[in-house]
Amino acid sequence: MPSLSPNGGVFGAVGSLKNFVNVVKEVDFEEVRARAERVPAIIVISSDADHAFEAAKDIFGDRPERYIELKGVPAGDSVRLDAHRYDMVVVYDPERTSLLDRVRQATSGFEGKLYFLAASLPGPRTPAEQVRLEMVTAQPDLAPAMGRFFPDFRAAATKAIVDETCRANAQFALVSNVPAIVPVLGGFIAAGADLVVLTKNQIMMCYKLAALHGKDLHDQTRIITELVPVVGAGFLWRTAAREATSFLPLAAGTIPKVAIAYAGTMAMGWAADFYYRYGKKPTKAQLSEFTKRATEIAQSIPLPGRDDAQRALKDPDATEAIDVTPRTTASDEPERTEAIR
């Protein structure tokens, strides 16, 4: 059975440039590219056109009218809106005219598209920063396009993409680790193919980050292979394994793959964001710092024990109830890269 040892094993499956490129060739980028190159259909509604423009500029940056539809609805008027036309509907009501309730009535059944810009908020984030994060977290498929067309969204979109991939990889690592508790048969089932799947998810994450930073998306192989010297292919997996095994208990008798998957993915996301943002590789010290911080976050994941694994084996759907979100909340990841430049 291949090992997750930092010194070799299945890391070799993706650790070389040739094998890494082979994995890239198996990934279908077209759907992500098509979404990333299409401007999301967004409308901002307020009590008048001036307030709508003010809100749109605050959220989306200068000249929002290029891409954003603006609509003024005076107090007391009903809202007429074809919600099918829009990916996102933003409401700004500084005069408290119950506009949000009226828009909800007009968009009944499409509440997932509806976002409210508060006039003020407690805490470190501004209302615009908060609503940006809410928008891309609720609709992560649109995060690459939001960052691509609206640079003010790049911090929030990066966080949404990296966090989503971390959770997906941690969940997959959890599920793929379940067979390892089955004698003999489990060893064959969990024999390294999972790492290839995790790497494919990371590749797609990096492609999405390239998209939101405005890169040419048609040469997918070039986009990803240029990242090999940035993230060191299997380097972050090996480093994450070393970090994770230094403080995490064994899960179901194996190295804690959930934490490794989460930390390795997060560190790679930060490294890719750094590269696309600044146009240069992070240093080895910076990569190590990314991995250290990501592993500290992964430490707070409530890893399941043997009983959870046995339950998941009997009922695969049961794993949906296992939360792989860290108990603590990380600070904004792009700010982390700024801090260690």
Secondary structure, 3 states (H helix, E strand, C coil): CCCCCCCCHHHHHHHCHHHHHHHHHCCCCHHHHHHHCCCCCEEEEECCHHHHHHHHHHHHCCCHHHCEEEEECCCCCCCCCCHHHCCEEEEECCCCCCHHHHHHHHCCCCHHHEEEECCCCCCCCCHHHHHHHHHHHHCHHHHHHHHHHCHHHHHHHHHHHHHHHHHHHHHHHHHHHHHHHCCCHHHHHCCCHHHHHHHHHHHHHHHHHHHHCCCCCCCHHHHHHCCHHHHCCCHHHHHHHHHHHHHCCCECCECCHHHHHHHHHHHHHHHHHHHHHHCCCCCHHHHHHHHHHHHHHHCCCCCCCHHHHHHHHHCHHHHHHCCCCCCCCCCCHHHHHHHCC
